[in-house]
């Protein structure tokens, strides 16, 4: 296992998979609620093959519980770490609800959280429970209930903000969304569960984001801080694995020094902590 391989089938399970996460800093146990490759967004950099528009299927909660118990037992009590993980990454850093689409599109999202929390308590785990989300279903009552439950058990949300202008959001994330609605989603998620902004930046047709786009993004982030929206910081990262979308022909990683300068600009102007992953 390494940071370049996030194969959802690595453990041969339906919902649960292990990865070495560069952003989390060790072994992350992933939970994929979208094994049907369905998402309501279509991000240009998405690594999911055969991505389609849609929502998560019905979840077999008993199977999810069994798979999570089995993998955690192998990681904590078996030879998983010694046999499959580089020595420098042999620590269990989190359980991350992520996968092949938007996880909060799952109609049983709150019951999924109940299962995960129950298993974590059985193993006496105090590691973070993380949700990687675009925030678009936060208006749903069962999603709000799940986020509140997460907040009670070391939970946090990594909420997607790659751009803030309508044109850039449509190009990068494949959805019609403006800054006002994006801001309302971020506010709603952050009010329910500790949250980080998660941002992926890339070159498009060999060009980095324009100064207009950068300044709009920084103003958006700074506004969250200024207005007391409870976001903990920004998780800034670039392209690490190839996109499986048609837009892949337009995309290239940005220079590491450019990314470092960008992290410094965001941090200095917004007053929020920035964690950079290259």
QUILINVEN-V880465 format. One record per helix or strand of 3 or more residues. SS is the DSSP state (A for helix, B for strand). FROM is the first residue (numbers start at 1). TO is the last residue. If there is no record, write none. Layout:
ss->SS from->FROM to->TO
ss->SS from->FROM to->TO
//
This chain:
ss->B from->16 to->21
ss->B from->26 to->32
ss->A from->61 to->77
ss->A from->80 to->84
ss->A from->87 to->89
ss->B from->92 to->98
ss->A from->103 to->105
ss->A from->109 to->122
ss->B from->128 to->133
ss->A from->141 to->152
ss->B from->155 to->160
ss->A from->166 to->173
ss->A from->179 to->192
ss->B from->195 to->200
ss->A from->211 to->226
ss->B from->231 to->237
ss->A from->246 to->250
ss->A from->256 to->270
ss->B from->273 to->277
//
